[in-house]
Amino acid sequence: MQPKLRNSALTALLLCAGLAVGCSKPQDRGVIVGGTIPAIQLSDKLTRQGSVATLHTETDSGKHQHNINQQIVFGDLHVHTTFSSDAFIMSMPVMGGSGLKSPADACDFARYCSNLDFWSINDHAESITPRLWQETRQSIRECNAVSGDSENPDLVSFLGWEWSQVSTDPTKHYGHKNIIFLDTADELVPSRAIAAPRAKLAKAPLGIAAQMMLALTDFENRAFYLGIQGYYDEIENTPLCEQGINTRELPADCLELAADPRALFTKLDEWGFDSIVIPHGTSWGMNTPATTTLDKQLNRQQHDPKRQILFEVYSGHGNSEEYRDWRALKKDGNGELYCPAPSDNYLPCCWRAGEIIAERCSAEGVDTTACELRAATARKNFVDAGISGHLTIPGQQVTDWLNCGNCPDCFLTPMDHRPGTSAQYALSITDFEKPQEPFNFRFGFIGSSDNHRAMAGTGYKQIQRKRTTEAFGPPSKRFEKVSQGDPLDPAPYSIPLDLDGVGLINMRNMERQNSFWLSGGLVAVHSEGRSRNAIWDGLKRKQVYGTSGDRILLWFDLLQGKQQLPMGSETDSAVSPRFRVSAVGAFKQNPGCPAHALNGLGEKRLQWLCGGECYNPSNERHVIDRIEVIRIRPQVASNESVNQLIEDPWRTFDCSGDPMGCSIEFEDENFVDDRRESIYYARAIQKATPMINADNLRCEYSEQGECIAVNPCYGDYRTPASEDCLAPAEQRAWSSPIFIRFAPTNILKKQALFQ
C-alpha cells in the first residue's frame, strides 16, 4: 500500500532511505564514451565538404575562384545540458523527457550523432553553481582531449555559458546572450559564470511530497525525482557575489551577477580573455515584451563592437531575421499602451482576446453593445498582463487563439514575433549620440540549435520531434495535472491578472509554444583549417553564415577590382559594388547511422543518445531553388523610418536546378547615386522538403484567407509521439552581411596616402 506522504524533510528522508536511493546525489559531468573519429572517416568528410570548393563563375567581370585554402566547417554554438535549470525540469520522465543529460553526453552526440566539426556548451549561468562550472570546464577539456591531432581534430569543443536576462519592462529587457571563450584552461577562463539577476533564485517546481509521489508512481525513474530537491538546493544555497568589486577579486564560490550588457562587458573586460558575445532568440515573444526594440542596446555603453560581433538569426526557437512594420502592442500620444487592430493578415493576440470574450458573450445571448464592452475590457486586461496575457481569459485553450501573434509571411516564425528586435531591424538603426561618429551594429549571422537536451546540431534529420525539439508535456493523461494544473471553467468575462509575486517563467504560454519548436540550425565557418584557432579566427572575421539545419554550402563575395572580399567584410567604395553568390545544396540523408558511429558508441548508447539516427549523408544533394539578396541602408537621421530602408528581397535569382550548385553575379547600379552606406546579404534557398513544425499551428483557412481553426502540435499525449508534425518548407542559408560605406574618390585617395 502506498504510504501517506507528508510535506516535511523527515518524511522525505525516510522515503529516500526506504527506496534505497540517495536524495541529493549531485549531477556530474558524466563519462565520454566515444573516442576519436577514425582518420578515414574524417578524411571522407573533408573531401565531401570540400568537393565543390573550386566552384567559380566566368562572366564579364572576369574569373573569380573561391579561396581553395579554406574549408567550410559546421558547428553549433548554443547547446544546453541538464546543468541548466530549464533543461533539468524539461527532462522529467513524466513530462516525456529522457532524464539527465550531461556535458559528456553532449560531447558524444556532437562527435557521433550529428558529426559536427565544432560546438560550444552554453548552460544558463543563473543555474551554474561553482561546482557545476568546474565540472563543465573539465568535461570540455576531456572532450577536446579525445579529438586527435590538435591541428586537424575531429571535433573542437568551446567553453561558454548563456547570460539569460529578461524583464517584463521593455525598457529594461536586454534578452539572452551566449558568451564563448577561445581557451579552456582554468587560468585562461573566468572562475565563475556571470549570470543575470532574478527576482527569485530557481526553486524546485514541485514540493517534496510531490517529488516522493512521482518517485513511487514512476519507480523506474525514481533517482531523477529524488534528486530534484538537491539540484535546486545547490543553486539556492550558492551565495551571491558582492557588487562593485573587480571580478578577479571575488571568491570562486559565489554566483556573480551582471544586471545589463554594460555590466557584463565590464566584467569580461576585467577578465581580459578572448571571448565572443552572441545575442539570440531576440524576437521570440515568449520572453520578449511586445514593445521592446534593440535601440536601447545600440550605444557605446550597452554594446561592445569588439565582442558582440555575431547574431543568431535562427534556432530551435524560430527565425529572428525578418522585420515587419506591424506591432503586437502600440503606444498612444500619452505613452499609454493599447491594442492595435489587425492589419496585413497579422492578428494581435490582444485583439484575439477580445474576440474570444465577444464570441462567448454572444453565445449567451447578450446584446452586441454589452459584448463589445466586454471585448474592450478583455483587450485591456491582455495588454496590462504583458506576455502572460493569455491567462486573462478563463478556461483558455491553445485552439482559442488561432494564429494570433504569428508573422504570416515569415520563414518559420517564432511564437509572437517581435519585429523591433529582429536582425534586419538591428542592421537598419543608427545611434546618433555623437552626430559626427554614427554608431551601428556590425553583426555576422549564424544559426544554432538552442537545444536543451545535450544534442548539438539536431537539424540533420527532420525526425523524432519529441527528442530533437523542446516538445514538452506528459506522455499520458495519467500525468496531465503535473503540467497543466486545473484550468478555470470558460466564462464570458476576462479577468485582470495580478502579476505581483508570480514568476515570469511560470506565466508564459509554454503549451502553445510546443507548436513552434524547431530542430534548430547550424553555424558554418569559412576556415583556414580545422584547428581551434583557425575556427576562432573565422568567427572573429565574421566569415560565417547560418543555416536552418541542412549543411548548405554558401559563398558571398564582393568583387572589387582584382580583390575579392568575403562575407563579413567592411569596406569603402566610390563605385557601384559587384557581388557573386554561390551555393550548393546539402547532402540528402541515408537512414540510420554509419558503421563508425556504432563502433564508437556501441548499440545501446547509440540508440539512447542518437535515437538510432545520425548524420549519414548519401552521395545525392538537394537542389538550390533560388538566391535572394537583401539590401539594408542604415539610418542617416534619427527620424528616418526603417520601413523603407529594409528591402527584402531586393533581388531574386532563380537557379537552374543543377545539383552541383548555383552561382550568380549582380551589381548595385544605384549605390553611387544614393551616396550612403548599404548593407547586403544573401539567402540561398533549397527546394522545399518536410520540416518539423513548419506549419506550426496548422491553420484551417477560410475562402478569404483567414485562419478559422487550428490543429496544434502538442507536446503531450494529445499529439502522438510518433507524429513529427511535418510540413514542406524551404531550408536555407543566410550569409553574413557585407558592409559598404560610400566614400568619394578624393577621400579614398587621401586614405591611401596614410596607409
C-alpha positions, 0 to 999 in steps of 0.5 A: 500500500502506498504510504501517506506522504507528508510535506516535511524533510523527515518524511522525505528522508525516510522515503529516500532511505526506504527506496534505497536511493540517495536524495541529493546525489549531485549531477556530474559531468558524466563519462565520454564514451566515444573516442576519436573519429577514425582518420578515414572517416574524417578524411571522407568528410573533408573531401565531401565538404570540400568537393565543390570548393573550386566552384567559380563563375566566368562572366564579364567581370572576369574569373573569380575562384573561391579561396581553395585554402579554406574549408567550410566547417559546421558547428553549433554554438548554443547547446544546453545540458541538464546543468541548466535549470530549464533543461533539468525540469524539461527532462522529467520522465513524466513530462516525456523527457529522457532524464539527465543529460550531461556535458559528456553526453553532449560531447558524444552526440556532437562527435557521433550523432550529428558529426559536427566539426565544432560546438560550444556548451552554453548552460544558463549561468543563473543555474551554474553553481561553482561546482557545476562550472568546474565540472563543465570546464573539465568535461570540455577539456576531456572532450577536446582531449579525445579529438586527435591531432590538435591541428586537424581534430575531429571535433573542437569543443568551446567553453561558454555559458548563456547570460539569460536576462529578461524583464517584463519592462521593455525598457529594461529587457536586454534578452539572452546572450551566449558568451564563448571563450577561445581557451579552456584552461582554468587560468585562461577562463573566468572562475565563475559564470556571470549570470543575470539577476532574478527576482527569485533564485530557481526553486524546485517546481514541485514540493517534496511530497510531490517529488516522493509521489512521482518517485513511487508512481514512476519507480523506474525513474525514481533517482531523477525525482529524488534528486530534484530537491538537491539540484535546486538546493545547490543553486539556492544555497550558492551565495551571491557575489558582492557588487562593485568589486573587480571580478578577479577579486571575488571568491570562486564560490559565489554566483556573480551577477551582471544586471545589463550588457554594460555590466557584463562587458565590464566584467569580461573586460576585467577578465581580459580573455578572448571571448565572443558575445552572441545575442539570440532568440531576440524576437521570440515573444515568449520572453520578449515584451511586445514593445521592446526594440534593440535601440536601447542596446545600440550605444557605446555603453550597452554594446561592445563592437569588439565582442558582440560581433555575431547574431543568431538569426535562427534556432530551435526557437524560430527565425529572428531575421525578418522585420515587419512594420506591424506591432503586437502592442502600440503606444498612444500620444500619452505613452499609454499602451493599447491594442492595435487592430489587425492589419496585413493578415497579422492578428494581435493576440490582444485583439484575439482576446477580445474576440474570444470574450465577444464570441462567448458573450454572444453565445449567451445571448447578450446584446452586441453593445454589452459584448463589445464592452466586454471585448474592450475590457478583455483587450485591456486586461491582455495588454496590462498582463504583458506576455502572460496575457493569455491567462486573462481569459478563463478556461483558455485553450491553445485552439482559442487563439488561432494564429494570433501573434504569428508573422504570416509571411515569415520563414518559420516564425517564432511564437509572437514575433517581435519585429523591433528586435529582429536582425534586419531591424538591428542592421537598419538603426543608427545611434546618433549620440555623437552626430559626427561618429554614427554608431551601428551594429556590425553583426555576422549571422549564424544559426544554432540549435538552442537545444536543451537536451545535450544534442548539438546540431539536431537539424540533420534529420527532420525526425523524432520531434519529441527528442530533437525539439523542446516538445514538452508535456506528459506522455499520458493523461495519467500525468496531465495535472503535473503540467497543466494544473486545473484550468478555470471553467470558460466564462464570458468575462476576462479577468485582470491578472495580478502579476505581483509575486508570480514568476515570469517563467511560470506565466508564459504560454509554454503549451502553445509554444510546443507548436513552434519548436524547431530542430534548430540550425547550424553555424558554418565557418569559412576556415583556414583549417580545422584547428581551434584557432583557425575556427576562432579566427573565422568567427572573429572575421565574421566569415560565417553564415547560418543555416536552418539545419541542412549543411548548405554550402554558401559563398558571398563575395564582393568583387572589387577590382582584382580583390575579392572580399568575403562575407563579413567584410567592411569596406569603402567604395566610390563605385557601384559594388559587384557581388557573386553568390554561390551555393550548393545544396546539402547532402540528402540523408541515408537512414540510420547511422554509419558503421563508425558511429556504432563502433564508437558508441556501441548499440545501446548508447547509440540508440539512447543518445542518437535515437538510432539516427545520425548524420549519414549523408548519401552521395545525392544533394538537394537542389538550390531553388533560388538566391535572394539578396537583401539590401539594408541602408542604415539610418542617416537621421534619427527620424528616418523610418526603417520601413523603407530602408529594409528591402527584402528581397531586393533581388531574386535569382532563380537557379537552374536546378543543377545539383552541383550548385548555383552561382550568380553575379549582380551589381548595385547600379544605384549605390553611387547615386544614393551616396550612403552606406548599404548593407547586403546579404544573401539567402540561398534557398533549397527546394522545399522538403518536410520540416518539423513544425513548419506549419506550426499551428496548422491553420484551417483557412477560410475562402478569404484567407483567414485562419478559422481553426487550428490543429496544434502540435502538442507536446503531450499525449494529445499529439502522438509521439510518433507524429513529427508534425511535418510540413514542406518548407524551404531550408536555407542559408543566410550569409553574413552581411557585407558592409559598404560605406560610400566614400568619394574618390578624393577621400579614398585617395587621401586614405591611401596616402596614410596607409 
